[in-house]
Amino acid sequence: MTIPADTTPLIPREHLFGNPTKAGGQISPDGKWLSWLAPLDGVLNVWMAPVGDPTAGKAMTAATERPIQQYFWAPDAQSLLYIQDKGGDENFLLYGIDIVTGKERTLTDFENTRVDMIGSSETIRDKILIGLNNRDARLHDAYLLDLNSGELTLVQQNDAYAGFMADDNLELRLAVAPNAAGGMDFFPIIDGEIAEEPSDSTGLEDSLTTQPAGFTTDGSIMYWIDSRDRNTAALFAQNVETGERTLIAENDKADIGGVMGHPKTGEVQAYSFTYLTTEWTAIDPDIGASLDWLGKQLDGDFGVSSRTEDDTKWIVWNDPLTAPAQTYIYDREAQTLTDFYTGRPELVGAPLQPMQTLEIKARDGLTLPSYLTVPAGADSPVPMVLLVHGGPWARDDYGFNSYHQWLANRGYAVLSVNFRGSTGFGKDFISAADLEWGKRMHDDLIDAVKWAVDEGIAQADKVAIMGGSYGGYATLAGLTFTPDVFACGVDIVGPSNLETLLATIPPYWEPMIAQFHERMGNPNTPEGLAMLKERSPLNSAGNIVKPLLIGQGANDPRVNQAESDQIVGAMKEKGIPVTYVLYPDEGHGFANPANNIAFNAVTENFLAEWLGGRSEPIGYTVSGSTAELVEGAEHVKGLSEALRD
């Protein structure tokens, strides 16, 4: 018997959004060590243990203010590396920890600098190539970094290029530069000299779906993910000497999504496509046998996150979809799976709901791949949250989603739509969104809401729109351009003014500005500027008649705090209620779990106020975070009381 939604136990926010017990499991290239992320005094740090004794873990880092979210092994397995910024400013520096001594060093010790990874090597294992923008914030110079001595050697000063690609000898082989058409030009590099003319080029339509994907170890083959002269991006192998290209994989519905390459040779062994769900195809028979064996052992989705250099052991993640994700150590020779960890063991037995895959038709006939999760026991229309992804050049995927589970548990249907402009479905799907911010991109979302109402899933008068980044923009667009469709909205770090958004992009995004102008609108032309003004929710703020909650990081380099300040100011000036929560130590999203939990506590009580769903009390979550309530505590159930606690 299905448990009715109103008697389903509430899943605590902490269980969904607090620190995982463990995450990011890897195995060292030499197969001797396991590593993972886990809390140390409440902050995610990097841990390590011998592969034969996973319980003997010790913390290798000691971050105290901001969780470490990205780390990796040095190719020679002598050190662990991680990148970290300060307060969400996205000026990521590279740090290294010697695994024998435990000594930690800042490997890129510069101010206002963001490191980019260019390449590592199978044969030169104590060095990597990195990019640094410490000379010119717009452009990354290429440096060779000795991981053991810390010595940096300039390889290529960059005066014009968006990036570089290197081979296994850590020699630069290709420079990539934006062109006036909004695409990219690819310049061969021979003996350290960048060619004057490009060997390959893309226009705007192929700019997000065509790029080189690396070399084989011997440098004889360069792989491409390429949509030129086709719609979806296929995988090609190009003979470097002759230029001959061989098609390896294609799919008529989705772009090439992932690739497994041989750890020693770099040759492609398997590839994946993701339309509604992910499907892997093996080229190498031994890899195919391993993937087939894993598929028989594991329920739901799975993938390989780390491999030893001899390829005998893999770290495998498994998403059972309605249970917490598991991570295993897979011994390919012994054909054994050994438990490594359960990421969130507190979710074992929780009332998690299955995600459904959908295809929704937009009004012009475009098919929108989508995902739906409904509350337990829902057999009639219920309130719904339209959860809009960021980017917009990104996508929603199938699988466990903490926001879907949280909101469904609170009594809402949750719908995520890959609206036009989303990536992974071919270049035509992306191009259908060019110059359509606030127009056809928004129409897709409205069409999805109509579908959910017509299908008896959603109550027409109780639909919220919520999202971060572009999803935040979509929320503001929903409440300004279609004010009668949504009952309320939650905007997280969303731009309100496209004109000021483009004027304040991070300097290292400047090489891409032509593409932004072609896809969003060019403020340097009268027509483009007029369109950007028209599509900016700020200029229609007076149309807002439904409740709005805004969350913003003060250090956000992509969507400046001014984007939220502007629309809050406009709403106050017109006497329109708004709730605004600011985090002084966050950037483009909320990395600190205490801050994320606090904002979600405000969000679920805001939704309960205006949609009627269930909620945990706010309690001490807000006072235990860095949240600053700038405006409108009275519009959220229990928030004023929580601020007094």
C-alpha positions in Angstrom: 0.0 0.0 0.0 1.3 3.4 -0.9 1.8 5.8 2.0 -0.3 9.0 1.5 1.9 12.1 1.1 0.7 13.8 4.2 1.8 10.8 6.4 5.1 10.2 4.7 7.9 10.9 7.2 9.7 14.2 6.6 13.3 13.7 5.4 15.4 16.1 7.4 17.1 18.8 5.4 20.4 17.8 7.0 20.2 14.4 5.5 19.9 15.7 2.0 22.0 18.9 2.1 24.4 18.4 5.0 28.0 17.1 4.5 28.1 13.6 3.0 29.8 11.0 5.1 32.2 10.5 2.3 32.3 11.6 -1.4 34.6 11.9 -4.4 36.3 8.5 -3.9 39.4 7.8 -6.0 42.2 5.3 -6.2 45.8 6.4 -6.7 47.3 5.7 -10.1 49.7 3.1 -8.6 46.8 1.4 -6.8 48.2 1.7 -3.3 45.9 4.4 -1.8 42.3 5.3 -1.6 41.2 8.9 -1.2 37.9 10.7 -0.6 36.3 13.9 0.7 34.9 13.8 4.2 34.2 16.3 7.0 36.9 17.3 9.4 35.5 19.4 12.2 32.4 20.0 10.0 34.3 21.0 6.8 34.9 18.8 3.8 38.6 17.8 3.5 40.7 15.3 1.6 41.3 12.0 3.3 43.5 9.0 2.4 43.9 5.3 3.5 45.9 2.3 2.3 43.9 0.4 -0.4 44.0 -2.7 1.9 42.6 -0.9 4.9 40.0 1.7 4.0 39.1 2.1 7.7 42.6 3.5 8.5 41.8 6.9 6.9 43.6 10.1 7.9 42.8 13.7 6.9 45.4 15.1 4.5 44.1 18.7 4.5 42.8 21.0 7.2 40.5 23.5 5.5 38.4 25.3 8.2 36.4 27.9 6.3 35.3 26.6 3.0 34.8 22.9 1.9 37.2 21.4 -0.6 35.1 20.3 -3.5 37.7 19.4 -6.2 40.8 17.3 -5.7 42.8 14.7 -7.8 46.0 12.6 -7.6 49.3 13.7 -9.1 50.2 11.4 -12.0 53.2 10.0 -10.0 51.0 9.3 -7.0 53.4 11.2 -4.7 51.0 14.0 -3.9 47.3 14.9 -3.7 46.3 18.1 -5.4 43.2 20.3 -4.9 41.9 23.7 -6.0 40.3 26.2 -3.7 39.0 29.7 -3.8 38.2 32.3 -1.1 34.6 33.0 -0.2 33.3 32.0 -3.7 35.3 34.5 -5.7 36.3 31.7 -8.1 40.0 32.7 -8.0 41.0 29.1 -7.7 44.6 28.3 -6.5 46.3 24.9 -6.7 47.5 23.2 -3.6 49.6 20.0 -3.2 50.1 17.7 -0.2 53.0 15.3 -0.1 51.5 12.0 0.9 54.6 10.8 2.8 55.4 13.9 4.9 51.9 15.5 4.9 53.4 18.8 4.0 51.1 21.1 2.1 52.1 23.8 -0.3 50.4 26.5 -2.4 51.6 25.7 -5.8 50.2 28.8 -7.5 50.7 31.4 -4.8 49.4 34.5 -6.5 46.7 37.1 -5.7 43.5 37.4 -7.9 44.6 34.4 -10.0 42.6 31.5 -11.3 44.4 28.3 -12.3 43.3 26.2 -15.3 44.4 22.6 -15.9 45.9 22.2 -19.4 47.4 18.7 -19.4 49.0 15.8 -17.6 51.1 13.0 -18.9 51.3 9.2 -18.7 55.1 9.3 -19.3 56.1 12.5 -17.5 54.5 11.8 -14.2 56.0 14.5 -11.9 54.9 17.5 -13.9 51.7 19.0 -15.3 50.8 21.9 -17.5 48.6 24.7 -16.0 47.3 28.1 -17.1 47.7 31.2 -14.9 46.1 34.6 -15.5 48.2 36.4 -12.9 49.8 38.6 -15.7 46.5 39.4 -17.5 43.3 38.5 -15.8 41.6 37.9 -19.2 44.2 35.3 -20.5 45.9 32.3 -19.1 49.6 31.9 -19.8 50.8 28.2 -20.0 53.3 27.0 -17.4 55.0 23.7 -16.7 54.7 22.9 -13.0 57.1 20.5 -11.3 54.9 18.9 -8.7 57.7 17.9 -6.4 59.9 21.0 -6.4 57.1 23.5 -7.1 59.1 25.2 -9.9 57.0 27.0 -12.5 58.4 27.4 -16.0 56.7 29.6 -18.6 55.9 27.7 -21.7 53.8 30.1 -23.7 52.7 33.7 -23.0 49.1 34.1 -24.1 48.2 37.3 -25.8 45.1 36.2 -27.7 43.9 32.6 -27.0 41.0 31.2 -25.0 43.1 28.1 -24.2 45.6 25.4 -25.2 45.8 21.7 -25.7 48.9 19.5 -25.0 50.0 16.0 -25.8 51.5 13.4 -23.5 55.0 15.0 -23.8 53.5 18.1 -22.2 54.1 20.0 -25.4 51.5 22.4 -26.6 49.9 21.2 -29.8 46.9 23.4 -30.3 45.8 27.0 -29.4 42.1 27.9 -29.4 41.0 31.5 -30.1 37.5 33.0 -30.4 36.5 34.4 -33.8 34.2 37.3 -34.8 31.5 34.9 -35.8 31.1 33.6 -32.2 32.9 30.4 -32.9 36.4 29.1 -32.4 39.6 28.9 -34.5 42.1 26.1 -33.8 45.8 26.9 -34.5 48.4 24.1 -34.7 51.5 24.6 -32.6 54.7 23.1 -34.1 58.0 23.2 -32.2 56.6 25.9 -29.9 55.4 28.1 -32.7 51.7 28.9 -33.1 50.6 28.8 -36.8 49.3 32.0 -38.3 46.3 30.3 -39.9 43.9 28.0 -38.2 43.6 24.4 -39.3 40.0 24.1 -38.2 37.3 26.6 -37.4 33.7 26.7 -36.1 31.0 29.3 -36.4 28.4 30.1 -33.7 26.2 27.1 -34.3 29.1 24.6 -33.7 30.8 26.6 -30.9 29.4 24.6 -28.0 29.4 21.2 -29.7 32.8 21.0 -31.4 36.1 20.7 -29.7 39.3 18.6 -29.7 39.2 15.9 -27.1 42.8 14.9 -26.6 45.6 12.9 -28.1 46.6 9.3 -27.8 49.8 8.8 -25.8 52.0 8.5 -28.8 50.5 11.7 -30.3 49.5 10.0 -33.5 45.7 10.4 -33.1 43.8 13.5 -32.1 40.2 12.9 -31.0 37.4 15.3 -31.8 33.9 15.8 -30.5 32.4 17.4 -33.6 29.1 18.6 -34.9 30.2 20.2 -38.1 28.2 19.1 -41.1 25.8 17.3 -38.8 23.4 18.1 -35.9 24.6 16.0 -32.9 28.2 15.9 -31.8 29.9 12.7 -32.8 33.3 11.2 -31.8 36.0 11.2 -34.5 39.6 10.0 -34.6 42.0 12.1 -36.7 45.3 10.8 -38.0 47.7 13.7 -37.1 50.1 13.0 -40.0 47.5 12.5 -42.8 44.6 14.5 -41.4 42.2 11.5 -42.2 39.2 11.4 -39.9 37.4 8.3 -38.8 33.9 8.3 -37.3 33.9 6.3 -34.0 30.5 7.0 -32.5 27.3 8.9 -33.3 23.7 9.1 -32.1 20.8 10.9 -33.8 19.3 12.2 -30.5 22.2 13.1 -28.3 25.8 14.4 -28.4 28.7 12.2 -27.4 28.6 12.4 -23.6 31.5 10.6 -22.0 34.6 8.6 -23.0 36.7 6.0 -21.3 40.3 6.0 -22.6 43.0 3.4 -22.0 45.1 4.7 -19.0 48.4 3.9 -20.8 47.7 4.5 -24.5 44.9 7.0 -24.4 42.9 5.1 -27.0 39.1 5.3 -26.7 37.7 2.1 -25.2 34.1 3.1 -24.5 31.8 6.0 -25.0 28.4 7.2 -23.8 25.4 9.2 -25.0 22.8 10.8 -22.7 19.4 11.5 -24.1 16.9 10.8 -21.3 19.2 8.3 -19.6 22.9 7.4 -20.1 24.0 4.5 -22.3 27.5 3.2 -22.6 29.0 1.3 -25.5 32.3 -0.5 -25.3 34.8 -0.7 -28.2 37.3 -2.7 -26.2 35.9 -6.2 -25.5 37.6 -6.4 -22.1 36.0 -3.1 -21.0 32.7 -4.3 -22.4 32.9 -7.5 -20.3 33.6 -5.4 -17.2 30.8 -3.0 -17.9 28.4 -5.9 -18.6 29.4 -7.7 -15.3 28.9 -4.5 -13.3 25.5 -4.0 -14.9 24.4 -7.4 -13.6 25.6 -6.7 -10.1 24.2 -3.2 -9.7 20.7 -1.8 -9.8 20.1 1.6 -11.3 22.8 3.7 -12.8 26.6 3.3 -12.4 29.8 4.7 -13.7 33.6 4.5 -13.3 35.1 7.5 -11.5 38.8 6.4 -11.1 41.2 3.7 -12.5 44.6 2.5 -11.7 47.3 2.9 -14.3 47.4 -0.9 -14.8 43.6 -0.8 -15.1 43.1 -3.7 -12.7 41.1 -1.7 -10.1 38.3 0.8 -10.6 36.3 3.0 -8.3 32.7 2.5 -9.3 29.7 4.6 -8.2 26.2 3.3 -8.1 23.0 5.3 -8.1 20.1 3.0 -7.1 17.8 6.0 -7.8 15.6 5.5 -4.7 18.4 4.8 -2.2 21.6 6.6 -1.3 24.5 6.3 -3.7 27.1 3.6 -3.1 30.8 3.5 -4.0 32.7 0.3 -4.6 36.2 -0.9 -5.3 36.1 -3.1 -8.3 38.9 -5.7 -8.8 38.6 -6.6 -12.4 40.9 -9.6 -12.2 39.2 -11.2 -9.2 35.7 -10.0 -10.4 34.8 -8.6 -6.9 33.0 -5.5 -5.7 34.1 -4.3 -2.3 32.1 -1.7 -0.4 34.0 1.6 -0.1 31.3 3.8 1.3 27.7 4.9 1.3 27.7 8.7 0.7 24.6 9.4 2.8 23.9 6.4 5.0 21.2 8.4 6.9 19.0 8.2 3.7 18.9 4.4 3.9 15.2 3.5 4.3 14.1 7.1 3.6 10.9 7.5 1.5 12.7 8.4 -1.7 10.6 8.7 -4.8 11.5 7.5 -8.4 12.2 10.0 -11.1 10.3 9.7 -14.3 11.6 10.5 -17.8 9.4 12.5 -20.1 9.3 14.1 -23.5 7.2 17.2 -23.6 6.2 19.0 -26.8 6.7 22.8 -27.0 4.2 24.9 -28.9 6.4 24.9 -32.0 6.8 21.1 -31.9 10.3 21.0 -30.3 10.6 18.0 -28.1 11.8 18.9 -24.5 13.5 16.0 -22.6 12.3 16.3 -19.0 12.2 14.7 -15.6 9.4 14.5 -13.1 9.2 13.3 -9.4 5.9 13.2 -7.7 5.1 12.9 -3.9 4.4 9.5 -2.4 0.7 8.5 -2.8 -0.1 11.4 -5.2 -3.2 10.3 -7.3 -4.6 13.8 -8.0 -3.2 17.2 -8.9 -0.8 18.6 -6.3 1.2 21.8 -6.0 4.2 21.8 -8.3 7.7 23.3 -8.3 9.2 24.0 -11.8 12.9 23.6 -11.1 14.9 25.3 -13.8 18.6 24.5 -14.4 21.4 27.0 -14.7 23.7 27.7 -17.6 21.6 28.0 -19.7 24.2 26.0 -21.7 23.9 23.0 -19.4 21.3 20.3 -18.8 19.2 18.3 -16.4 20.0 14.6 -16.0 18.3 11.5 -14.8 19.2 10.1 -11.4 19.1 10.9 -7.7 18.5 14.6 -7.2 18.5 16.0 -3.7 16.2 18.9 -4.7 13.7 16.6 -6.4 13.6 14.3 -3.3 13.3 17.2 -0.9 10.5 19.0 -2.6 8.6 15.7 -3.4 8.9 14.8 0.2 7.3 18.2 1.1 4.3 17.3 -1.0 5.2 18.9 -4.4 5.5 17.5 -7.9 8.9 18.5 -9.2 9.4 19.1 -12.9 12.8 19.8 -14.6 12.7 20.7 -18.3 15.6 20.7 -20.7 14.3 23.8 -22.5 15.8 24.9 -25.8 19.4 26.0 -25.3 20.2 23.1 -23.1 23.2 21.1 -24.1 23.6 17.4 -25.0 20.8 17.3 -27.6 22.6 18.6 -30.7 23.5 22.0 -32.0 20.0 22.7 -33.5 18.5 22.4 -30.0 21.1 24.9 -28.7 20.7 27.3 -31.6 16.9 27.3 -31.2 17.6 29.5 -28.1 19.8 32.1 -29.8 18.4 35.6 -28.9 15.4 33.9 -27.2 16.2 34.7 -23.5 12.8 35.6 -22.0 11.0 34.5 -25.2 10.9 31.0 -26.7 13.2 29.7 -23.9 10.6 30.9 -21.5 7.7 29.7 -23.6 9.2 26.1 -23.2 8.8 26.4 -19.5 5.3 27.7 -19.7 4.4 24.9 -22.1 5.7 22.4 -19.6 3.6 23.9 -16.9 0.5 23.7 -19.1 1.4 20.0 -19.9 1.6 19.2 -16.2 -1.8 20.9 -15.5 -3.5 19.2 -18.5 -2.1 15.8 -17.4 -3.6 16.2 -13.9 -0.2 16.4 -12.2 -0.1 20.0 -11.1 -2.7 22.4 -9.6 -2.9 25.3 -12.0 -3.0 27.9 -9.2 -0.2 26.4 -7.1 2.9 26.2 -9.3 6.2 27.8 -8.2 9.2 28.5 -10.3 12.6 28.1 -8.8 16.2 27.9 -10.0 19.8 29.1 -9.8 21.8 31.3 -12.2 19.9 31.1 -15.5 17.2 29.3 -13.5 17.1 32.4 -11.3 16.7 34.6 -14.4 13.9 32.3 -15.5 12.3 32.7 -12.1 12.4 36.5 -12.4 11.2 36.3 -16.0 8.3 34.1 -14.9 7.1 36.5 -12.3 7.5 39.6 -14.6 6.7 38.4 -18.1 4.0 35.8 -17.2 2.9 37.1 -13.7 -0.4 35.0 -13.7 1.2 31.6 -14.3 3.2 31.1 -11.0 2.0 31.3 -7.4 5.5 32.4 -6.2 9.2 32.2 -7.2 12.6 31.4 -5.7 15.6 33.1 -7.4 19.1 31.9 -6.5 21.9 34.1 -7.9 19.9 35.0 -10.9 20.6 38.0 -13.2 17.8 40.6 -13.3 19.5 42.9 -15.9 21.1 41.4 -19.0 22.8 44.6 -19.9 24.7 44.9 -16.6 25.2 41.1 -16.5 27.2 41.3 -19.8 29.1 44.4 -18.6 30.3 42.6 -15.4 31.3 39.2 -16.6 34.6 37.8 -15.1 37.6 39.0 -17.1 38.6 35.5 -18.0 35.3 35.1 -19.8 36.1 38.1 -22.1 37.5 35.9 -24.9 33.9 34.4 -25.1 32.1 37.7 -25.3 31.3 37.5 -29.0 29.4 34.3 -28.4 27.5 35.8 -25.5 26.5 38.7 -27.8 25.4 36.4 -30.6 23.4 34.2 -28.3 21.9 36.8 -25.9 22.0 40.1 -27.7 24.8 42.6 -28.5 24.7 45.7 -26.3 27.0 47.5 -28.8 24.2 47.7 -31.4 21.0 49.7 -30.9 18.9 46.6 -31.8 20.8 44.4 -29.4 20.7 46.9 -26.5 17.0 47.4 -27.0 16.4 43.6 -26.9 18.5 43.2 -23.7 16.5 45.9 -22.0 13.3 44.3 -23.1 14.3 40.8 -21.9 15.6 42.1 -18.5 13.1 41.4 -15.7 14.4 44.5 -13.8 12.7 46.7 -16.4 9.4 44.9 -15.8 9.6 44.6 -12.0 6.4 46.5 -11.7 4.6 43.5 -13.2 5.4 41.3 -10.2 2.3 40.4 -8.2 3.3 37.1 -6.6 5.7 36.5 -3.7 9.4 36.3 -4.5 12.4 34.9 -2.5 15.9 35.8 -3.5 19.2 34.3 -2.4 22.6 35.8 -3.3 26.3 35.4 -2.6 28.1 38.6 -2.0 31.3 37.5 -3.8 29.6 36.1 -6.9 31.9 36.9 -9.9 29.4 35.7 -12.5 26.2 37.3 -11.3 27.2 40.2 -9.2 25.3 41.1 -6.0 24.1 44.2 -7.8 21.8 41.9 -10.0 19.8 41.0 -6.9 20.1 44.4 -5.2 18.7 46.1 -8.3 15.5 44.2 -8.5 15.0 44.2 -4.8 15.4 48.0 -4.9 12.9 48.3 -7.8 10.3 46.2 -6.0 10.7 48.2 -2.7 10.3 51.4 -4.7 7.0 50.1 -6.1 5.8 48.7 -2.8 6.0 45.1 -3.9 6.8 42.5 -1.2 10.1 40.6 -1.6 12.3 38.5 0.7 16.1 38.8 0.2 18.8 36.7 1.9 22.4 37.6 1.3 25.5 35.5 2.2 28.7 37.5 2.6 31.0 34.5 2.3 29.5 32.9 -0.8 29.8 33.2 -4.5 27.8 31.7 -7.4 25.7 29.4 -5.2 26.1 28.2 -1.6 29.1 25.9 -1.0 28.9 26.0 2.8 26.4 23.3 3.9 25.2 25.4 6.8 24.4 28.3 4.4 22.7 25.9 1.9 20.6 24.3 4.6 19.7 27.7 6.0 18.5 29.0 2.6 16.6 25.8 1.9 15.0 26.1 5.4 13.8 29.6 4.3 12.7 28.2 0.9 10.6 25.3 2.1 8.8 27.6 4.6 8.3 30.2 1.9 6.8 27.5 -0.4 4.7 26.2 2.5 3.3 29.7 3.0 2.3 30.1 -0.6 1.8 26.6 -2.0 0.6 24.8 1.2 3.1 22.0 1.3 4.9 20.6 4.4 8.0 22.0 6.0 10.4 21.5 8.9 10.6 24.6 11.1 13.4 27.0 10.3 14.8 26.6 13.8 18.4 27.6 14.3 19.4 27.1 10.7 19.5 30.8 9.7 21.1 32.0 13.0 23.7 29.2 12.6 24.7 30.4 9.1 26.2 33.6 7.7 22.8 34.7 6.3 22.0 38.3 6.3 18.2 39.0 6.0 18.2 42.1 4.0 14.5 42.3 3.3 11.1 40.7 3.9 11.3 38.3 6.8 7.6 38.8 7.4 6.7 37.0 4.1 8.1 33.6 5.2 6.4 31.5 7.7 8.5 31.4 10.9 11.4 33.5 9.7 10.9 36.5 11.9 10.7 34.2 14.9 13.8 32.3 13.8 15.8 35.5 13.5 15.0 36.2 17.2 16.3 32.8 18.3 
